[in-house]
Amino acid sequence: MTGSKNYLMWSNDFNQKTTGSKTTDGSEPTFNLDQVLACPACDLLLENKPVQPGEKLICPRCDEIILVPKGNSVNHSLALALTGLLLFPYAVLMPIMTLDTMGIENSGTIFDGIISTWHTGYWLVAVILAMTSVAFPLIKLFLIFWISLNLKRKRIPGYLPQMMRIYVHADEWGMLEVMMIGILVTIIKMHHMAHIHYDTGFFCFTALMLTALGSSLALDKTEFWRQIEHGRTQG
């Protein structure tokens, strides 16, 4: 297995184990789910062999990238998630920007925007904003931090697999990037009509978005699951 295309190949014994036939020595085959990996594109079952950071695991049938290991995933995820948690209150509660129109200044926070949307009668929009820009990103960062911390300390409590499952689902709903696009659109529309002063919240929110994105990219789900299962087995 060399180069950027690190193919997983089946051995005859492995193929026999998966089909339930006799092995070469005539004994009954044994089969462990940890031995196989399914291609997400074509469902081809492949032998689960270790892949080193810097290599790619690619399906030999459809060339789908199955796995890209990330080096030092636990430490990187832990550091970025902790940074994001420290930035979070400042990003949400500090003013994003101040608009100066003919001497009249107006400023607001992310939280103010959600409350204002609620008071104008757009309750569903306010709830969606609160969930996607506050609740889910905060949950994601906390889950990444707590799971990474436990893995670093080699402690695998019984609830950790469930927390990992919750993270996998919550990962689809955090949309700080969409909120940032909305802020940038507002800046583009308003810069001809008012003087815009960028406040502390803008820089904290930008840093929060980058750290949240970085923590998600640094997290190697396959490696995390492997360490969780290994810890439970050893425990």
C-alpha positions in Angstrom: 0.0 0.0 0.0 2.0 2.9 -1.3 1.4 6.3 -2.7 -1.7 8.5 -2.4 -4.1 5.6 -3.3 -3.9 3.2 -0.4 -6.2 0.4 -1.6 -7.6 -2.2 0.7 -7.3 -5.7 -0.8 -9.1 -8.8 0.2 -7.2 -12.0 1.1 -8.7 -15.4 0.2 -9.2 -16.2 3.9 -11.0 -12.9 4.5 -13.3 -13.5 1.5 -14.2 -16.9 2.8 -14.9 -15.5 6.3 -17.3 -12.9 4.9 -19.2 -15.4 2.7 -19.5 -18.0 5.5 -17.6 -20.8 3.7 -15.0 -23.1 5.1 -11.5 -21.7 5.6 -8.5 -23.3 3.8 -7.8 -25.6 6.8 -11.4 -26.8 6.9 -12.3 -25.1 10.2 -15.3 -22.9 10.8 -14.6 -19.2 9.9 -14.7 -16.5 12.5 -15.8 -13.0 11.7 -15.4 -9.7 13.5 -17.1 -6.5 12.4 -13.9 -4.6 13.2 -12.2 -6.5 10.3 -14.4 -4.9 7.6 -15.0 -1.5 6.2 -17.9 -0.6 3.8 -17.4 1.9 1.0 -20.1 4.6 1.5 -20.6 4.9 -2.3 -20.8 1.4 -3.6 -21.1 -0.7 -0.3 -18.1 -2.9 -1.2 -16.8 -4.7 1.9 -13.1 -4.3 2.4 -10.6 -5.5 4.9 -10.0 -2.9 7.5 -6.3 -2.3 7.5 -4.4 0.5 9.3 -3.9 3.7 7.3 -1.2 6.1 8.3 -1.6 9.9 8.4 -0.8 11.4 5.0 -2.2 8.4 3.1 -5.7 8.0 1.7 -7.8 4.9 1.7 -9.6 4.6 -1.6 -12.2 2.0 -2.8 -10.7 -0.1 -5.6 -14.2 -0.4 -7.3 -15.4 3.2 -7.5 -12.4 5.3 -6.4 -14.4 6.8 -3.5 -12.2 8.2 -0.7 -13.2 6.1 2.3 -10.8 7.3 4.9 -8.2 10.1 5.4 -6.5 9.7 8.7 -5.7 12.9 10.7 -2.5 13.0 12.8 -2.8 14.0 16.5 -6.6 14.4 16.1 -7.4 14.2 19.8 -5.0 17.0 20.9 -5.9 19.3 17.9 -9.6 18.8 18.5 -9.3 19.4 22.2 -7.3 22.6 21.8 -9.6 24.1 19.1 -12.8 23.1 21.0 -11.5 24.7 24.2 -10.6 27.9 22.3 -14.1 28.0 20.8 -15.8 27.5 24.2 -13.8 30.4 25.6 -14.7 32.6 22.6 -18.4 31.7 22.6 -19.8 34.1 25.2 -17.9 37.0 23.7 -19.0 36.2 20.2 -22.7 35.9 21.1 -23.1 38.6 23.7 -20.6 41.3 22.6 -21.7 43.9 19.9 -20.9 42.7 16.4 -20.8 46.2 14.7 -21.9 49.7 15.2 -23.8 51.5 12.4 -23.4 55.3 12.4 -26.1 57.0 10.3 -26.1 60.8 10.4 -24.7 60.8 13.9 -27.2 58.1 15.2 -25.4 55.0 16.3 -26.9 51.5 16.5 -25.2 48.4 17.6 -26.3 44.8 18.3 -25.2 41.4 19.3 -26.1 38.0 17.9 -28.4 37.5 20.8 -30.1 40.8 20.2 -30.8 39.8 16.6 -32.5 36.6 17.7 -34.7 38.5 20.3 -35.5 41.2 17.8 -36.6 38.6 15.2 -38.8 37.0 17.9 -40.5 40.3 18.9 -41.3 41.1 15.2 -43.4 38.0 15.1 -41.1 35.7 13.1 -41.0 33.1 15.9 -40.0 30.1 13.8 -37.1 32.1 12.2 -36.0 33.2 15.6 -36.0 29.6 16.9 -34.1 28.4 13.8 -31.5 31.2 14.3 -31.1 30.4 18.0 -30.7 26.7 17.3 -28.3 26.9 14.3 -26.2 29.9 15.5 -26.1 29.4 19.3 -27.4 26.0 20.6 -26.0 23.5 18.1 -22.6 25.2 17.7 -22.2 25.3 21.5 -23.3 21.7 21.9 -20.8 20.6 19.2 -17.9 22.4 20.8 -18.7 21.0 24.2 -19.1 17.5 22.9 -15.8 17.7 21.0 -14.1 19.1 24.1 -15.4 16.6 26.5 -14.9 13.5 24.3 -11.3 14.7 23.4 -10.5 15.4 27.0 -11.6 11.9 28.1 -9.7 10.2 25.3 -6.6 12.2 26.2 -6.9 11.1 29.8 -7.5 7.5 28.7 -10.9 7.5 30.5 -13.9 6.0 28.7 -17.1 6.5 30.7 -20.1 4.5 29.6 -21.9 7.5 28.2 -19.0 8.5 25.9 -20.3 6.5 22.9 -23.7 8.1 23.1 -22.1 11.5 23.3 -20.2 10.7 20.1 -23.4 9.7 18.4 -25.0 12.9 19.4 -22.1 14.9 18.0 -22.4 13.1 14.6 -26.0 14.2 14.4 -25.4 17.8 15.8 -22.5 18.3 13.3 -25.1 18.6 10.5 -26.9 21.6 12.2 -24.2 24.0 13.4 -24.3 26.8 10.8 -21.9 29.6 12.0 -20.7 29.9 8.5 -24.2 30.8 7.3 -24.5 33.4 10.0 -21.2 34.9 9.0 -22.4 35.1 5.4 -25.4 37.0 6.6 -23.2 39.4 8.5 -21.1 40.0 5.4 -24.1 40.6 3.2 -25.3 43.2 5.8 -21.9 44.9 5.6 -22.0 45.0 1.8 -25.5 46.5 1.7 -25.0 49.1 4.5 -21.5 50.4 3.8 -22.8 53.0 1.3 -25.5 54.2 3.8 -23.7 54.3 7.1 -20.3 54.3 8.7 -19.6 50.8 10.0 -17.4 50.2 13.1 -16.4 46.7 13.8 -16.7 45.8 17.4 -15.3 43.1 19.6 -18.1 40.7 18.9 -17.3 40.7 15.1 -13.7 39.5 15.7 -14.7 37.0 18.4 -17.4 35.6 16.1 -15.0 35.3 13.2 -12.5 33.5 15.4 -15.3 31.3 16.8 -16.4 30.3 13.3 -12.8 29.4 12.4 -12.1 27.4 15.5 -15.4 25.6 15.3 -14.7 24.7 11.7 -11.2 23.7 12.6 -12.3 21.5 15.5 -14.7 19.6 13.2 -12.1 19.2 10.5 -9.4 18.0 13.0 -11.7 15.4 14.5 -11.1 12.0 13.0 -14.3 10.1 13.7 -12.8 6.7 12.8 -9.9 7.2 15.2 -12.2 8.5 18.0 -14.5 5.5 17.6 -11.5 3.2 17.6 -10.1 4.7 20.8 -13.5 4.6 22.5 -14.1 0.9 21.6 -10.5 0.1 22.6 -11.0 1.8 26.0 -14.3 0.1 26.6 -12.7 -3.3 25.8 -9.7 -2.6 28.1 -12.0 -1.3 30.8 
